Structure formats: C-alpha cells, structure tokens
Amino acid sequence: MSVEDVVTCALAREVRRDDVIGVGLGTPTALCAALVAQRTHAAGATVLVGGAVSPRATLAECLHHETAGRTPGFVPHLDTMDMAERQAMTLQFLRPAQVGPDGSANTSRVRAGERLVRFPGGLALGDVVNLMPRIVLYHTAHEPRALPEQVGFRTAAGGGVERGGYRAEGATTLVTDRAVIGLGPDGARLVSVHPGETVESVVGATGFALATEDAVETPPPSAEELGALQSVDPDRHRDREFKRRRANA
C-alpha cells in the first residue's frame, strides 16, 4: 500500500453505481479511480474519457487513445457539455492548483513572491461547478499554499446553485495525499486522515481552518481494490501526479 493507492481508492469510493463520470486525460489519478470503481463497487457507472464511453481498457490504453474497439461508442466534447448542462453527467473529478474552504477552485494563476505562475485556466470550469450535480476535487501536495484561506484567483466559485429544479452542489469533497476533507459554505471539515497521518499533522499543513470533530482514519485499500488497481494500471501511471513518484512513473 502507498499513499498514491490510498488517494486513488479514496477517489474511487466517491463514485456511485449509477454515476456518469467525465474524466480528463490530464488527470490520470482520477481516471484510474474511475476505472477502479467500475471494476469494484460501481460496475454500472459510465466513464467518459477522451470521448470514449466506458472503454474496457487499461489506464495506459486510455491515456494513449488506444480505445478503438474497446468502447461501445464515442461522445464529442459539445455533447459532453450538453450532458453536463442537463445533468445527464453526474460527477466530475478536478485537480485545481488551489482549493478554498468553501470549495472554490483556482486553475488560473498563483503568485509566488514577485513571480506570477500561470496555469491552463478554466476552460468551462466556471460553468461546470454550477451545472454538475457533484464535483470531487483532489490535490497531490497537501500544503498551506495549495489550501489557502482564500484562493489567489477564483476560477470557480464554491457553494453550488439551484436553477429550474436542478441542484448543483458544487465541490463538496477534497481528497489530498494526507486526508479527505468536506467543503462547503460553512467551512471545511476533516472527514478522515490517511494512514500515517494525524489530525495534528493535517491541520498543520492546511492553510484554512478545519473542523476536526469525528475525523477517522481513511480505510486502506481493500484486497479487491488493490487487485483492480493492478489490473487497470500495472505500470503505475497514476503516480505521475505525485511529485515524489513522477520520475519513476
């Protein structure tokens, strides 16, 4: 068991049996989690990745677009946005540069001293959090600058909206390499700490206040989950998003 496996399985457990999940190719950990969920507790979930609909493929094959013949079909990007707007897509994993306690996200820019570091930006992120029923965020470097009291640039607001009978909760869960955190308009709540961490170590590495009552330890990956991880990603491409593992991924 490694922290990378704990994070991936914690993300996988956020998937429900009837979810339709949109996953980008730039987030291999999240994609690995979705594929693991399909092979464990959420066999009925649909995963949309690179246009492919639930390809019966490994993580490496998905990342290299080797899904032809392994999927019942493909969905163009415009159709996936339409699915998000009418909530035919139910869950999306996102990895921002910064996350605030209310679920706000920054994928645009961060100031580091006198230097302004720019990121890819929002694409449709500002809209997606107000459209999708559920958003799960994750970050692989749990530290104060990544989890500040207020994000340096608000690419997407937290809190969710309700419109015309549709309810979008916004980002309500954050999974990091240290913990699982609940997010919302009333602040952040520590749900669980990963094996090897303590409440104190997580609070000390977080830039915003955390309610810590009832926090438990994150369950380690089960034998079934570890088997699915090995089947889906034997070469550990999921490690690419973890700085200390990237060179060997």
Residue pairs with C-beta under 8 A, 6 or more apart in sequence:
1 195
1 220
1 221
1 226
3 177
3 194
3 196
3 242
4 29
4 177
4 236
4 238
4 239
4 242
4 245
5 221
5 226
5 229
6 194
6 195
6 218
6 220
6 221
7 29
7 138
7 140
7 175
7 176
7 177
7 194
8 29
8 32
8 33
8 36
8 229
8 238
9 33
9 36
9 220
9 221
9 222
9 225
9 229
10 175
10 180
10 194
10 218
11 29
11 30
11 33
11 93
11 136
11 138
11 175
12 33
12 34
12 36
12 37
12 40
12 42
12 225
13 37
13 41
14 33
14 91
14 134
14 136
14 173
14 175
15 21
15 33
15 34
15 37
15 38
15 41
15 42
15 45
15 91
16 42
16 45
16 90
16 91
17 41
17 42
17 43
17 44
17 45
18 44
18 45
18 90
19 42
19 45
19 46
19 90
19 91
20 45
20 46
20 48
20 83
20 88
20 89
20 90
20 91
21 34
21 45
21 46
21 47
21 48
21 89
21 90
21 91
21 92
21 93
22 48
22 80
22 83
22 84
22 89
22 91
22 92
23 30
23 31
23 34
23 47
23 48
23 49
23 92
23 93
24 30
24 31
24 49
25 31
25 49
25 50
25 62
25 63
27 93
27 94
27 95
27 241
28 59
28 63
28 237
28 238
28 240
28 241
29 95
29 138
29 140
29 238
29 240
29 241
29 242
30 93
30 94
30 95
30 138
31 47
31 49
31 59
31 62
31 63
32 59
32 229
32 232
32 233
32 237
32 238
33 93
34 45
34 47
34 49
34 93
35 47
35 58
35 59
35 62
35 228
35 232
35 233
36 225
36 228
36 229
36 232
37 45
38 45
38 47
38 54
39 228
39 231
39 232
40 224
40 225
40 228
45 54
46 53
46 54
47 53
47 54
47 55
48 54
48 75
48 80
48 89
49 55
49 62
49 67
50 62
50 65
50 67
51 74
51 75
51 76
51 77
51 80
52 62
52 67
52 70
52 71
52 74
53 71
53 72
53 73
53 74
53 75
54 71
54 72
55 61
55 62
55 67
55 70
55 71
56 70
56 71
57 66
57 67
57 70
57 71
58 231
58 232
58 233
58 234
59 232
59 233
59 237
59 238
60 66
60 233
60 235
60 237
61 67
61 70
63 237
75 83
80 89
81 124
82 88
83 89
84 92
84 124
84 128
84 131
84 132
85 131
87 131
87 132
87 133
87 166
87 168
89 132
90 132
90 133
90 134
91 132
91 133
91 134
91 135
91 136
92 128
92 132
92 134
92 135
92 136
93 136
93 137
93 138
94 105
94 107
94 125
94 128
94 135
94 136
94 137
94 138
94 171
95 137
95 138
95 139
95 140
95 241
96 105
96 106
96 107
96 137
96 139
96 155
96 156
97 106
97 107
97 108
97 110
97 119
97 146
98 105
98 106
98 110
98 145
98 146
98 147
98 148
98 151
98 152
99 105
99 106
99 137
99 139
99 146
99 147
99 151
99 171
99 174
99 183
100 106
100 147
100 148
100 149
100 150
100 151
100 154
100 158
100 208
101 149
101 183
101 187
101 188
101 208
101 209
102 157
102 158
102 159
102 183
102 184
102 185
102 187
103 129
103 135
103 137
103 158
103 159
103 160
103 170
103 171
103 172
103 174
103 183
103 184
104 151
104 154
104 156
104 157
104 158
104 171
105 125
105 129
105 137
105 151
105 154
105 155
105 156
105 158
105 171
106 119
106 151
106 152
106 153
106 154
106 155
107 119
107 120
107 121
107 122
107 125
107 155
107 156
108 118
108 119
108 121
108 122
108 153
108 155
109 116
109 117
109 118
109 119
109 152
109 153
110 116
110 117
110 119
110 145
110 152
110 153
111 117
111 152
121 155
122 155
122 156
125 155
125 156
126 155
126 156
126 157
128 135
128 156
129 135
129 156
129 157
129 158
129 160
129 168
129 170
129 171
130 157
130 160
130 161
130 163
130 168
130 170
131 168
132 168
133 167
133 168
133 169
134 169
134 172
135 169
135 170
135 171
135 172
136 171
136 172
136 173
136 174
136 175
137 171
137 173
137 174
137 175
137 183
138 174
138 175
138 176
139 146
139 147
139 174
139 175
139 176
139 177
140 176
140 177
140 241
140 242
140 243
141 176
141 177
141 243
142 176
142 177
142 178
142 179
142 202
142 205
142 206
143 205
143 207
144 205
144 206
144 207
145 207
146 207
147 174
147 176
147 205
147 206
147 207
147 208
148 207
148 208
149 207
149 208
149 209
156 171
157 170
158 170
158 171
158 183
158 184
158 185
159 170
159 184
159 185
160 167
160 168
160 169
160 170
160 172
161 167
161 168
161 170
162 168
171 183
172 182
172 183
172 184
173 180
173 181
173 182
173 183
173 191
174 180
174 181
174 182
174 183
174 188
175 181
177 194
177 242
178 193
178 194
178 197
178 201
178 202
178 205
179 190
179 191
179 192
179 193
179 194
179 197
179 202
179 218
180 190
180 191
180 192
180 218
181 188
181 189
181 190
181 191
181 210
182 188
182 189
182 190
182 191
187 208
187 209
187 211
188 206
188 208
188 209
188 210
188 211
189 210
189 211
189 212
190 199
190 202
190 203
190 210
190 211
190 212
190 215
191 215
191 216
192 215
192 216
192 217
192 218
193 199
193 201
193 202
193 215
193 216
193 217
193 218
194 217
194 218
195 217
195 218
195 220
199 212
199 215
202 210
203 210
203 212
221 229
229 238
236 245
236 248
236 249
237 249
238 249
239 245
239 246
239 248
239 249
240 246
240 249
242 249
